[in-house]
Amino acid sequence: MIDPHSGVPRHRQLADVLRARIATGEYVPGDLLPSETRLSQEYEVGRGTVRRAVGLLRAEGLVDAASGRGTRVRERVEPERVAVPRGALISARPPTPDERAGMGIPEGVHVLVVSVGGRVRGVYPADRVALTTA
């Protein structure tokens, strides 16, 4: 399944495989993904490749990974739609520790920052909010 000659980095190929297994329901919310060691052996890649693949899935909000507890598939949540003013500047960044705790943001998920006229108007978890001008 991982083709070293495809030109696509191996960690991206592995992330695609795991994402597809989540999408088809092979791994459902709450399930633990196989360990780094098992994935490394199953797909014949290094553990660093597995870590980078899982990192991509974390950044997408598909899984939570905690040291000593494994990597668990997250519940899919329909994003809340939040209207922002036309002309607003929207940027993404890692959350501060207070934002992470206050909004319950898992590791690997960024926040979306909405600014108007140089002033911050809102900070939203990127895995649960869709910003719109409508």
C-alpha positions as CSV (number, residue, x, y, z in Angstrom):
1,M,0.0,0.0,0.0
2,I,3.0,2.3,0.6
3,D,4.8,2.8,-2.7
4,P,8.4,4.2,-2.2
5,H,8.5,5.0,-5.9
6,S,5.3,7.0,-6.1
7,G,6.9,10.4,-5.5
8,V,4.5,11.0,-2.6
9,P,6.2,11.1,0.8
10,R,5.6,7.9,2.7
11,H,4.1,9.6,5.7
12,R,1.5,11.2,3.4
13,Q,0.7,7.9,1.9
14,L,0.3,6.3,5.3
15,A,-2.0,9.2,6.4
16,D,-4.1,8.6,3.3
17,V,-4.4,4.9,4.2
18,L,-5.4,5.6,7.8
19,R,-7.8,8.4,6.8
20,A,-9.5,6.0,4.3
21,R,-9.8,3.4,7.0
22,I,-11.5,6.0,9.3
23,A,-13.8,7.2,6.5
24,T,-15.0,3.7,5.7
25,G,-15.7,2.9,9.3
26,E,-13.0,0.3,9.8
27,Y,-11.8,2.6,12.6
28,V,-14.8,4.3,14.4
29,P,-14.8,7.1,16.9
30,G,-13.3,5.9,20.1
31,D,-11.2,3.2,18.5
32,L,-7.5,3.1,19.2
33,L,-5.3,3.0,16.1
34,P,-2.7,0.3,16.1
35,S,0.6,1.2,17.9
36,E,3.4,3.0,16.2
37,T,5.3,-0.3,16.2
38,R,2.5,-2.3,14.7
39,L,1.9,0.4,12.0
40,S,5.6,0.6,11.3
41,Q,5.8,-3.2,10.8
42,E,2.5,-3.5,8.8
43,Y,3.4,-0.8,6.3
44,E,7.2,-1.4,6.4
45,V,8.0,2.2,7.3
46,G,10.0,3.8,10.1
47,R,8.4,5.0,13.4
48,G,9.2,8.6,12.4
49,T,7.1,8.1,9.3
50,V,4.2,6.8,11.5
51,R,4.6,9.8,13.8
52,R,4.4,12.2,10.9
53,A,1.4,10.5,9.4
54,V,-0.4,10.5,12.8
55,G,0.6,14.2,13.1
56,L,-1.2,15.0,9.9
57,L,-4.4,13.2,11.1
58,R,-4.1,15.1,14.4
59,A,-3.8,18.4,12.6
60,E,-7.0,17.5,10.7
61,G,-8.8,16.8,13.9
62,L,-9.4,13.1,13.0
63,V,-7.5,11.6,15.9
64,D,-6.3,12.5,19.4
65,A,-2.8,11.2,20.4
66,A,-1.6,11.2,24.0
67,S,1.6,9.8,25.2
68,G,1.0,6.5,27.0
69,R,-2.6,6.4,26.0
70,G,-2.3,5.7,22.3
71,T,-4.0,7.4,19.3
72,R,-7.8,7.4,19.3
73,V,-10.2,8.2,16.5
74,R,-12.2,11.4,17.3
75,E,-15.9,11.8,17.1
76,R,-16.8,13.6,13.9
77,V,-18.5,16.9,14.7
78,E,-20.4,19.0,12.1
79,P,-18.6,22.3,12.2
80,E,-20.5,25.3,13.6
81,R,-20.8,28.0,11.0
82,V,-19.7,31.4,12.3
83,A,-20.3,34.6,10.2
84,V,-17.4,37.0,10.0
85,P,-17.4,40.5,8.5
86,R,-16.4,40.9,4.9
87,G,-12.8,42.0,4.6
88,A,-11.8,40.3,7.9
89,L,-8.3,38.9,8.0
90,I,-8.4,35.2,9.0
91,S,-5.2,33.5,10.1
92,A,-4.3,30.2,11.7
93,R,-1.9,29.5,14.6
94,P,-1.3,27.0,17.4
95,P,-3.4,27.9,20.4
96,T,-2.0,29.2,23.6
97,P,-2.1,26.9,26.6
98,D,-5.0,28.9,28.0
99,E,-6.9,28.7,24.7
100,R,-6.3,24.9,24.5
101,A,-7.6,24.4,28.0
102,G,-10.5,26.8,27.8
103,M,-11.8,25.6,24.4
104,G,-10.9,21.9,24.9
105,I,-8.6,21.9,21.9
106,P,-6.7,18.7,21.4
107,E,-3.0,18.6,20.6
108,G,-2.3,19.3,16.9
109,V,-5.4,21.4,16.3
110,H,-4.9,25.1,15.5
111,V,-7.1,28.1,16.1
112,L,-8.5,30.5,13.5
113,V,-8.0,34.1,14.4
114,V,-10.4,36.7,12.9
115,S,-9.1,40.3,12.8
116,V,-10.8,43.4,11.6
117,G,-8.9,46.7,11.3
118,G,-6.0,45.2,13.2
119,R,-8.1,44.1,16.2
120,V,-8.8,40.5,17.0
121,R,-12.6,39.9,16.9
122,G,-12.6,36.2,17.6
123,V,-10.5,33.0,18.1
124,Y,-12.0,29.7,17.1
125,P,-11.0,26.0,17.2
126,A,-10.2,25.1,13.6
127,D,-11.6,21.5,14.0
128,R,-15.1,22.6,15.0
129,V,-15.8,25.9,13.3
130,A,-16.3,26.9,9.6
131,L,-16.0,30.6,9.0
132,T,-18.3,32.3,6.4
133,T,-19.0,35.8,5.2
134,A,-22.7,34.9,4.5
